[in-house]
Amino acid sequence: MEMQAKPAIVQQSHVRYAILATIFLLTTINFADRAAISVAGSAIKTALGISPVTLGYIFSAFGWSYVFAQIPGGALLDRYGSKTVYLASIIGWSACTFASGFASFMAPASAVIALFMLRLGLGAVEAPSFPANARLVAAWFPDSERGTASAIFNSAQYAALILFAPLMGWIVDRFSWHYVFFVMGTLGFVSAAIFAKVVHAPRRHPHVSQSELDHIMRGGAQIQLDAPSATPKTAFSWSIVRQLLGNRMLLGIYIGQYCVNGLTYFFTTWFPVYLVQAKHLSYTQAGFGAAVPAIAGVAGGIIGGVISDRLIKRGHSLTFSRKLPIVIGMLCAISIVLCNFVTSLTLVIAIMSLSFFGKGLGALGWAVVSDAAPREVTGLSGSIFNMVGNLAGIVTPIVIGYIVATTGSFDLALAFVAAHALLVVVSYTMIVGPIRRFALRDATAA
């Protein structure tokens, strides 16, 4: 009797996790490049003999171009796809970071101008990065995994401080501030090569199995985002922009992201300076001091995403599942103001850690906008969301610079940051309403 061949066992691949790991790596380096100037900020201030206000303007330069490049960046993503635009962005931001190191060889006035201009360039070329992250997550992850995936890549901003703030602080102490930029720029070029090798659209990836494609597609993944199609893509128009900005739900989400980013930009610009100037730490100590709360931020970010996705799997509404971690997290983040009432460095770090944890727990904005954005213009929707959110990158560093210069203290600055967390709660409880996908009117119109 002939032996019948056993049917082949088809194993499901897990390529989406490799994609997520790559996004996490890139976003970590992305935020480390943004934060490099803050870790080196006190050394730059001393070396160039500049005031806190001037340093605040240098910090803010990134935000100006980052905000204004969002809509063009989103349009480019929708037109040319995530991989092409993202790769160009990585190469561009690495070049700007590396070039910043040469400012130390200039006269002080020229160095200030060079740093400001290079920060403007950095913001412009980084503009498509987070919308591209959101597009890749939307393309590779089903609805029930998207909150966790979004929280993981969003938590990379804290991982940047954990992994690189101590290193960058040590480089400033041991060598000089300009070497920070040379090292981080080089790492950026390496990450570009990794991205080019690993990341592809779902249907084009050489290692994805059909079972994984079926799984993510059944769960709501938008695998067609970067796929070739005979159907014309939705053309950019200001009519679409007005629709996105005129929707109450999306407007509340945008306001919430602005306020969340108010906390982010304090942590990535003035926080290391606060530890050096207000708490009298060395640059290396400040690097490690910034890393401890950042660990709490990573934990909060991942826990927030996991809780949100588990609530969805247990049958809770999308609205409840996304809003609950956001509200609880922001209430925890308000605790940052308590640092004004303690002198112990240990207590300061503990309070900052609680605030970081809360900020991470509530940082689900990218998952929310992926849930709510029209499918036809995911790149543009994400870019507008990121544009409004990163207006905080302009306002926060400058306002805190004026506060510190005027009062000689960070007390009002911490109250200013805490108010942002409170406004997130107000926005999500009183403005956003039910979270559901927004449908464009005449989406196909040019």
C-alpha angles and dihedrals in degrees: 000000000000118000112239115230114246114243113257114258110236110213122203115237122222100214092139090070091055088050090051092048090053092048089050091051092049094047091049091055090041092057093040088057089050092047096045091089092050093052088048092038099102091046091048091048091052096042095049096035094231131154127246088254092056090047089050091054091050089050090050096050090084091056095052096058094033090058098044094046093054099089094045089045092052092048090051090051092052091046103042104019136246101284100051096045095041093051091051088049093053093050091047097050092046090053092050092049094048092047091053089072091067091064089081090069092058133085111271096256092047091045091055091051092046093050091047093050094045090050088052089052092047091054093049096051094042092053097097095046103089095037086051090051090052091048092051092048091048090050097045106033133063119232094261092056099037097087092055093043092049091047091051096053090041091053088061087087087069093041087058089061093043096049103031111023093074090044093048092046090051091049091053092048096042102038123359139295095259093063088066090068094045092052096045093045091053091050088052092057090050091051090053090060091049091050093050090053101044110032123078136143112276097255092044099048111115095214104041117112125223089240091058091048090051092048097052093040093052089050094056103267111157096228092164094066096101098017120118110258137180088216111095114248118244106270121230115260135165088232089068091047090053091050092052093047092044097056112101095214093051092043090055090049090050093050090049091052091050090056094044088052090051086068092042094054092049089054095045098043117022102020097082089044089051090054092049099042104030099031098030098231124157118248091258092048090048089052091054091040090056091047096059097061088040089062087056088049092055091049092049093048095052094042091050092053094045093049092049094050093045091052089054092049090051091057102261118142121267089241095055093041094054100037100048097066090041095055095042092046095051092048087057091047091059087071089082089089089066089074086078090067102048132068101189112104089212091057091046091054091045093051092045088050091054090048092048090048091052093046089052093046091054098041095105096121095114091052090048094050090047087054094046106034121103109258092229095063107028093143094050093043092052091047094053089048089050092044094055092042093052095052078090087067088065099039104038101054093045096046092048090047090055092044093052093043092048101041101026087226142085094223097101090039091061091047088051090053093047091053089061091059091052091051091054089059091049093049096050095042099041109023113027099058119176114001112230137140113283116228119214122226112236090355093174094055115111 
